[in-house]
Amino acid sequence: MSGAGAGTSTSAAAGTGTGAATNAAAGTGTGTGAATNAAAGTSTGTGTGAATNAAAGTGTGAATNAAAGTGTGTSTDKRKTATAGGIRFDEVTVTYGTQTVLDTFDLTVEPGEVMALLGPSGSGKTTALRAVAGFVRPASGRVWLGDRDVTDLPPYARGVGMVVQQYALFPHMRVADNVAFGLKARGTPRGEAASRVGEALEMTGMSAYARRYPRELSGGQQQRVAIARALAIRPGVLLLDEPLSALDARLRSGMLAELARLHRELPEVTVLYVTHDQVEALTLADRIAVMDSARIQGVGTPHELYRAPRDTFTASFVGNANLLPVTAASGTVRFGDIPLRVASPLPDGASATLCVRPHRVALGDTGPNVLRGTVTSVQWRGATHRVVVDVDGHEVLADCPELATPPAVGRPVAVSFAEEDGALIHD
């Protein structure tokens, strides 16, 4: 937190104030006279006289500008809620100096769809989301919201809601005031704003906490307030950037269910959800875009990516996977000298990788495809045991229902799987 002020200014989270200016909550603002500058996110406000500027609004005189525009004189910007629409990235490239952090990114998110961007740290997924929000300027390519090219628009003119990992709540405001912030910034009439705040709090299960301050809430409750604030403005597009990563496992599970319920209640809202957690993506998304090294590696429904991945990175990142190198021979495939039956055989001599999910591998030689090896590890996971078997130098995982007598490390065992449980990834 850093701030610099003169006179009676109060500055927080990188705010700078002069005179009676107040700057707070992750905004960067400069105020003169009786200006108030505040923003949740990255923003710049400049006010003179009795101006109120938030989320990069600029006003002069008695203007009120927030999250939506520029006013002069006695105007009040009452910009309407954004029309529902999809998101389209058209060959978007983002660079920081000489480093490319998003490379010719092409992706379409349909109206009302939940699209998860799934990938490891540094894969470019948050950069893509920030390009939609307007916090990152593409070096090339265009970003569309519905039928609007928003590439050159500032964040406050895009009409999107955003929830980030660290909540970004105003500590000096009660819950209801935090949720109302975007509505007040847009000049929403008081009665309508109060109604929308009530709806958003009820939708997120936070009605009973409307008078509390953020410091009086748990992490999960604070995240619900952040989501309510984003929903109160009724955005056509909702951007969620690792919204659950700061929560513990139990809270995260509960919030996953809440987010799924919210989308059922708001099916017209398009959601772009950034996460590195495969469970979150599989649970919430209609489709998943798997990212690595600033590029999309694969796009599909959770079922498609899990059951029939098109590349080894996607196979290993969307769930655990046994990846075995195989070669086609006489209508089957061979793993070393072991023939295996698969649903879609290759032409003779062709090489591929066979993907088998660990929960589809059973102990014993009862299945049509049998592998023999030595147990190297046994892990108890409550409802299951994970048995790790070395098969000719390759690690094979078998996730079994809890075993009364798990095999001992060093013991020879057989594992098997069905023909339909293997998916071939073409090299």
C-alpha positions as CSV (number, residue, x, y, z in Angstrom):
1,M,0.0,0.0,0.0
2,S,1.5,3.4,-0.9
3,G,0.1,6.8,-1.0
4,A,1.1,10.4,-1.0
5,G,-1.1,13.3,0.0
6,A,-1.2,16.9,0.8
7,G,-3.7,18.8,2.9
8,T,-6.5,16.4,4.1
9,S,-6.0,13.7,1.6
10,T,-6.3,10.0,2.3
11,S,-4.5,7.6,0.0
12,A,-4.5,3.8,-0.1
13,A,-3.5,1.1,-2.5
14,A,-1.3,3.3,-4.7
15,G,-3.7,6.3,-4.6
16,T,-2.4,9.8,-4.7
17,G,-4.5,12.7,-3.4
18,T,-4.1,16.5,-3.1
19,G,-6.4,18.8,-1.2
20,A,-9.5,17.0,0.0
21,A,-9.0,14.1,-2.4
22,T,-9.6,10.5,-1.3
23,N,-8.1,7.6,-3.3
24,A,-8.6,4.0,-2.3
25,A,-8.8,0.4,-3.2
26,A,-6.2,-0.4,-5.8
27,G,-7.0,2.7,-7.9
28,T,-4.5,5.2,-9.0
29,G,-6.1,8.6,-8.8
30,T,-5.3,12.2,-8.7
31,G,-7.8,14.7,-7.2
32,T,-7.8,18.4,-6.7
33,G,-10.2,20.4,-4.6
34,A,-13.1,18.2,-3.5
35,A,-12.4,15.4,-5.9
36,T,-12.9,11.8,-4.9
37,N,-11.1,9.1,-6.9
38,A,-11.6,5.5,-6.2
39,A,-11.5,2.3,-8.2
40,A,-11.5,-1.4,-7.8
41,G,-8.9,-2.6,-10.3
42,T,-6.4,-0.5,-12.2
43,S,-7.7,2.9,-13.0
44,T,-7.0,6.5,-13.2
45,G,-9.3,9.3,-12.3
46,T,-8.9,13.1,-12.5
47,G,-11.3,15.4,-10.9
48,T,-11.6,19.2,-10.5
49,G,-14.1,21.0,-8.3
50,A,-16.9,18.8,-7.1
51,A,-16.1,15.9,-9.5
52,T,-16.3,12.3,-8.5
53,N,-14.2,10.0,-10.7
54,A,-13.9,6.3,-10.5
55,A,-12.6,3.5,-12.7
56,A,-10.9,5.9,-15.1
57,G,-13.7,8.5,-15.4
58,T,-12.7,12.1,-16.1
59,G,-15.0,14.9,-15.0
60,T,-15.0,18.7,-14.6
61,G,-17.4,20.8,-12.6
62,A,-20.2,18.8,-10.9
63,A,-19.9,15.8,-13.2
64,T,-20.2,12.2,-11.9
65,N,-18.2,9.7,-14.0
66,A,-17.6,6.2,-13.0
67,A,-17.0,2.9,-14.7
68,A,-18.6,4.3,-17.7
69,G,-17.6,7.6,-19.1
70,T,-16.6,11.2,-19.2
71,G,-18.8,14.2,-18.1
72,T,-18.5,17.9,-18.1
73,G,-20.5,20.5,-16.3
74,T,-23.5,19.1,-14.4
75,S,-24.0,15.9,-16.4
76,T,-24.5,12.5,-14.8
77,D,-23.5,9.4,-16.9
78,K,-26.2,6.8,-16.6
79,R,-24.8,4.4,-19.1
80,K,-27.0,1.3,-19.5
81,T,-25.9,-2.2,-18.6
82,A,-23.9,-3.8,-21.4
83,T,-25.9,-5.9,-23.8
84,A,-25.3,-9.6,-23.4
85,G,-22.9,-11.0,-26.0
86,G,-20.0,-13.3,-26.6
87,I,-16.3,-12.7,-26.6
88,R,-14.0,-13.0,-29.6
89,F,-10.2,-12.9,-29.7
90,D,-9.0,-12.2,-33.3
91,E,-5.3,-13.2,-33.5
92,V,-4.5,-11.2,-30.4
93,T,-0.8,-10.9,-29.5
94,V,0.4,-9.2,-26.4
95,T,4.1,-8.4,-25.7
96,Y,6.0,-7.0,-22.8
97,G,9.2,-5.6,-24.3
98,T,10.7,-8.4,-26.3
99,Q,8.7,-11.1,-24.6
100,T,5.5,-12.4,-26.2
101,V,3.0,-13.3,-23.4
102,L,0.0,-14.0,-25.7
103,D,0.7,-15.3,-29.2
104,T,-1.8,-15.0,-32.1
105,F,-4.6,-15.9,-29.7
106,D,-7.8,-17.0,-31.5
107,L,-10.9,-17.9,-29.5
108,T,-14.6,-17.4,-29.6
109,V,-16.8,-17.6,-26.5
110,E,-20.4,-17.9,-27.3
111,P,-23.1,-15.7,-25.6
112,G,-24.1,-17.3,-22.3
113,E,-21.2,-19.8,-22.4
114,V,-18.8,-20.4,-19.5
115,M,-15.3,-20.7,-21.0
116,A,-12.4,-21.7,-18.8
117,L,-8.9,-20.7,-19.6
118,L,-6.8,-23.5,-18.0
119,G,-3.1,-23.6,-17.8
120,P,0.0,-23.4,-15.7
121,S,1.4,-20.1,-14.3
122,G,2.9,-18.0,-17.1
123,S,0.8,-19.7,-19.9
124,G,-0.9,-16.4,-20.8
125,K,-4.4,-17.0,-19.5
126,T,-4.6,-14.0,-17.2
127,T,-3.2,-11.8,-20.0
128,A,-6.0,-12.9,-22.2
129,L,-8.6,-12.0,-19.6
130,R,-6.9,-8.6,-19.0
131,A,-7.0,-7.9,-22.7
132,V,-10.8,-8.3,-22.5
133,A,-11.0,-6.1,-19.5
134,G,-8.9,-3.4,-21.2
135,F,-6.0,-3.5,-18.7
136,V,-3.7,-4.9,-21.4
137,R,-3.2,-3.4,-24.8
138,P,-2.6,-5.9,-27.7
139,A,0.4,-5.4,-29.9
140,S,-1.8,-6.8,-32.7
141,G,-5.2,-8.3,-33.2
142,R,-8.6,-7.3,-32.1
143,V,-10.9,-8.0,-29.1
144,W,-14.7,-8.1,-29.6
145,L,-17.5,-8.1,-27.1
146,G,-20.6,-9.1,-29.0
147,D,-20.6,-7.0,-32.2
148,R,-18.4,-4.3,-30.6
149,D,-14.7,-4.0,-31.3
150,V,-13.5,-2.9,-27.9
151,T,-9.8,-3.1,-28.5
152,D,-9.4,0.7,-28.3
153,L,-11.9,1.3,-25.6
154,P,-10.8,2.1,-22.0
155,P,-11.9,-0.4,-19.3
156,Y,-14.7,1.7,-18.0
157,A,-16.4,1.8,-21.4
158,R,-16.6,-2.0,-21.9
159,G,-19.4,-2.8,-19.6
160,V,-17.9,-6.0,-18.1
161,G,-17.9,-7.3,-14.5
162,M,-14.7,-8.6,-13.0
163,V,-13.7,-10.6,-9.9
164,V,-10.1,-11.0,-9.0
165,Q,-8.3,-13.3,-6.6
166,Q,-7.8,-10.8,-3.8
167,Y,-11.4,-9.5,-3.6
168,A,-10.4,-5.8,-3.9
169,L,-13.1,-4.7,-1.5
170,F,-13.1,-1.2,0.0
171,P,-12.2,-1.7,3.7
172,H,-13.9,1.5,4.8
173,M,-17.3,0.6,3.2
174,R,-19.9,-1.8,4.5
175,V,-20.9,-4.7,2.3
176,A,-23.9,-3.0,0.8
177,D,-21.9,0.0,-0.1
178,N,-19.2,-2.1,-1.7
179,V,-21.8,-3.9,-3.8
180,A,-23.4,-0.5,-4.7
181,F,-20.2,1.1,-5.8
182,G,-20.4,0.3,-9.5
183,L,-24.0,1.3,-9.6
184,K,-23.4,4.7,-7.9
185,A,-20.5,5.2,-10.3
186,R,-22.8,4.7,-13.2
187,G,-25.3,7.2,-11.9
188,T,-28.0,4.5,-11.2
189,P,-31.0,6.1,-9.4
190,R,-30.9,5.4,-5.6
191,G,-34.1,3.3,-5.5
192,E,-33.0,1.1,-8.4
193,A,-29.5,0.8,-6.9
194,A,-30.9,-0.4,-3.6
195,S,-33.0,-2.9,-5.4
196,R,-30.1,-4.3,-7.4
197,V,-27.9,-4.5,-4.3
198,G,-30.5,-6.5,-2.5
199,E,-30.9,-8.8,-5.5
200,A,-27.1,-9.4,-5.7
201,L,-26.7,-10.0,-2.0
202,E,-29.6,-12.4,-2.0
203,M,-28.2,-14.2,-5.0
204,T,-24.9,-14.7,-3.3
205,G,-26.3,-15.6,0.1
206,M,-25.0,-12.4,1.7
207,S,-28.2,-10.5,2.6
208,A,-27.6,-10.9,6.3
209,Y,-24.2,-9.3,6.1
210,A,-25.1,-6.1,4.3
211,R,-24.1,-3.9,7.3
212,R,-20.8,-5.5,8.0
213,Y,-17.3,-4.3,7.0
214,P,-15.0,-6.6,5.0
215,R,-12.8,-7.1,8.0
216,E,-15.7,-8.8,9.7
217,L,-16.1,-11.4,7.0
218,S,-14.4,-14.7,6.2
219,G,-12.4,-15.1,3.0
220,G,-15.3,-17.0,1.3
221,Q,-17.8,-14.3,2.4
222,Q,-15.5,-11.5,1.0
223,Q,-15.3,-13.3,-2.3
224,R,-19.1,-13.6,-2.4
225,V,-19.3,-9.8,-1.9
226,A,-16.9,-9.3,-4.7
227,I,-19.0,-11.5,-7.0
228,A,-22.2,-9.6,-5.9
229,R,-20.5,-6.3,-6.8
230,A,-19.7,-7.6,-10.2
231,L,-23.2,-9.0,-10.8
232,A,-25.0,-5.8,-9.5
233,I,-24.2,-3.9,-12.6
234,R,-25.8,-6.7,-14.7
235,P,-22.8,-7.2,-17.0
236,G,-23.2,-9.0,-20.3
237,V,-19.7,-10.4,-19.7
238,L,-18.3,-11.6,-16.4
239,L,-14.5,-12.1,-16.0
240,L,-13.3,-14.3,-13.2
241,D,-9.5,-14.3,-12.6
242,E,-8.5,-17.2,-10.2
243,P,-11.5,-16.2,-7.9
244,L,-11.1,-19.2,-5.6
245,S,-7.4,-19.6,-5.3
246,A,-7.1,-17.7,-2.0
247,L,-9.7,-20.0,-0.4
248,D,-9.1,-23.2,1.5
249,A,-10.2,-26.5,0.0
250,R,-13.5,-26.6,1.9
251,L,-14.5,-23.0,1.0
252,R,-13.4,-23.6,-2.6
253,S,-15.7,-26.6,-2.9
254,G,-18.6,-24.6,-1.6
255,M,-17.9,-21.6,-3.8
256,L,-17.7,-23.9,-6.9
257,A,-21.3,-25.0,-6.2
258,E,-22.3,-21.4,-5.7
259,L,-20.8,-20.3,-9.0
260,A,-22.5,-23.1,-10.8
261,R,-25.8,-22.2,-9.2
262,L,-25.4,-18.5,-10.1
263,H,-24.8,-19.3,-13.8
264,R,-27.9,-21.4,-13.8
265,E,-29.8,-18.4,-12.5
266,L,-28.1,-16.0,-15.0
267,P,-27.8,-18.1,-18.2
268,E,-27.5,-15.0,-20.4
269,V,-24.2,-13.9,-18.9
270,T,-21.0,-14.9,-20.8
271,V,-18.3,-16.0,-18.4
272,L,-14.5,-16.1,-19.0
273,Y,-13.0,-18.1,-16.1
274,V,-9.2,-18.2,-15.6
275,T,-7.8,-21.0,-13.4
276,H,-5.0,-23.4,-13.0
277,D,-7.2,-25.9,-11.2
278,Q,-8.5,-28.6,-13.4
279,V,-11.4,-29.5,-11.0
280,E,-12.7,-25.9,-11.2
281,A,-12.6,-26.0,-15.0
282,L,-14.2,-29.5,-15.3
283,T,-16.9,-28.5,-12.8
284,L,-18.0,-25.1,-14.2
285,A,-17.1,-24.8,-17.8
286,D,-19.1,-25.5,-20.9
287,R,-15.8,-25.6,-22.8
288,I,-12.2,-25.3,-21.8
289,A,-9.3,-23.7,-23.6
290,V,-6.0,-25.3,-22.4
291,M,-3.0,-22.9,-22.6
292,D,0.7,-23.3,-22.5
293,S,3.6,-21.0,-23.5
294,A,1.3,-18.2,-24.6
295,R,-0.8,-20.4,-27.0
296,I,-3.9,-22.5,-27.0
297,Q,-3.0,-26.2,-27.0
298,G,-6.6,-27.5,-27.2
299,V,-10.2,-26.4,-27.0
300,G,-13.2,-28.6,-26.3
301,T,-15.9,-29.6,-23.8
302,P,-14.6,-31.1,-20.5
303,H,-15.7,-34.5,-21.7
304,E,-13.9,-34.2,-25.0
305,L,-10.7,-33.0,-23.5
306,Y,-10.7,-35.6,-20.7
307,R,-11.9,-38.6,-22.8
308,A,-10.2,-37.9,-26.1
309,P,-7.3,-35.3,-25.7
310,R,-5.6,-34.3,-28.9
311,D,-2.1,-33.8,-27.5
312,T,-0.1,-35.0,-24.6
313,F,0.0,-31.7,-22.8
314,T,-3.7,-31.5,-22.7
315,A,-4.0,-35.1,-21.7
316,S,-1.6,-34.6,-18.7
317,F,-3.0,-31.2,-17.6
318,V,-6.7,-32.0,-17.8
319,G,-6.7,-34.8,-15.2
320,N,-4.0,-37.4,-14.5
321,A,-3.0,-39.6,-17.3
322,N,-1.0,-42.7,-18.1
323,L,0.8,-41.9,-21.4
324,L,2.3,-44.9,-23.1
325,P,4.2,-44.9,-26.4
326,V,2.8,-47.4,-28.8
327,T,3.2,-48.6,-32.4
328,A,0.4,-49.9,-34.7
329,A,0.7,-53.6,-35.8
330,S,-1.9,-55.9,-37.3
331,G,-5.0,-54.0,-36.1
332,T,-3.7,-53.5,-32.6
333,V,-1.1,-51.4,-31.0
334,R,2.1,-52.6,-29.2
335,F,3.5,-51.2,-26.1
336,G,7.0,-52.6,-26.4
337,D,6.3,-56.3,-27.0
338,I,2.9,-56.2,-25.4
339,P,-0.2,-56.1,-27.8
340,L,-3.0,-53.9,-26.7
341,R,-6.5,-53.5,-28.1
342,V,-7.8,-50.0,-28.7
343,A,-11.0,-48.7,-30.1
344,S,-9.4,-46.8,-33.1
345,P,-6.4,-48.7,-34.5
346,L,-3.8,-47.0,-36.6
347,P,-2.2,-47.9,-39.9
348,D,0.5,-50.5,-39.4
349,G,3.8,-48.9,-38.4
350,A,2.3,-45.6,-37.3
351,S,3.4,-44.4,-33.8
352,A,1.2,-42.7,-31.2
353,T,0.7,-42.2,-27.5
354,L,-1.9,-44.2,-25.7
355,C,-3.7,-42.2,-22.9
356,V,-5.4,-44.2,-20.1
357,R,-6.9,-42.4,-17.1
358,P,-5.7,-43.9,-13.8
359,H,-9.2,-44.5,-12.5
360,R,-9.8,-46.8,-15.5
361,V,-6.9,-49.0,-14.6
362,A,-7.7,-52.0,-12.3
363,L,-5.5,-54.3,-10.3
364,G,-5.5,-57.8,-11.7
365,D,-5.5,-59.4,-15.1
366,T,-9.3,-59.5,-15.7
367,G,-9.4,-56.9,-18.4
368,P,-8.6,-57.3,-22.1
369,N,-5.4,-55.3,-21.9
370,V,-3.0,-56.5,-19.3
371,L,0.3,-55.0,-18.2
372,R,2.7,-56.6,-15.6
373,G,5.2,-54.8,-13.5
374,T,6.4,-54.0,-10.0
375,V,4.7,-51.8,-7.3
376,T,6.9,-48.8,-6.6
377,S,4.4,-46.8,-4.4
378,V,1.1,-47.1,-2.7
379,Q,-0.7,-43.9,-1.6
380,W,-3.9,-43.9,0.6
381,R,-6.2,-41.1,-0.4
382,G,-9.2,-41.7,1.8
383,A,-11.7,-43.2,-0.6
384,T,-9.1,-44.5,-2.9
385,H,-5.6,-46.0,-3.1
386,R,-3.2,-44.9,-5.8
387,V,-1.0,-47.8,-6.8
388,V,2.1,-46.9,-8.9
389,V,3.5,-49.7,-11.0
390,D,6.7,-49.8,-13.0
391,V,6.1,-51.5,-16.3
392,D,9.3,-51.8,-18.4
393,G,10.6,-48.5,-17.2
394,H,7.2,-46.6,-17.6
395,E,5.2,-45.5,-14.6
396,V,1.6,-46.7,-14.7
397,L,-0.9,-45.3,-12.2
398,A,-4.0,-47.2,-10.9
399,D,-6.6,-45.4,-8.8
400,C,-8.5,-48.1,-7.0
401,P,-11.4,-47.9,-4.5
402,E,-10.0,-48.2,-1.0
403,L,-8.2,-51.5,-0.7
404,A,-8.5,-53.7,2.4
405,T,-5.1,-55.1,1.7
406,P,-3.1,-52.9,-0.7
407,P,-0.2,-54.6,-2.5
408,A,3.3,-54.2,-0.9
409,V,6.0,-52.1,-2.5
410,G,8.3,-54.3,-4.6
411,R,5.6,-56.9,-5.2
412,P,4.9,-58.0,-8.8
413,V,1.4,-57.2,-10.0
414,A,-0.8,-57.1,-13.1
415,V,-3.0,-54.2,-14.0
416,S,-5.6,-54.1,-16.8
417,F,-8.0,-51.7,-18.7
418,A,-10.7,-52.0,-21.2
419,E,-10.4,-51.4,-24.9
420,E,-12.7,-48.4,-24.8
421,D,-10.7,-46.8,-22.0
422,G,-7.6,-46.1,-24.1
423,A,-7.4,-42.9,-26.3
424,L,-4.8,-42.6,-29.0
425,I,-3.0,-39.4,-29.4
426,H,-1.4,-39.2,-32.8
427,D,2.3,-38.1,-32.9
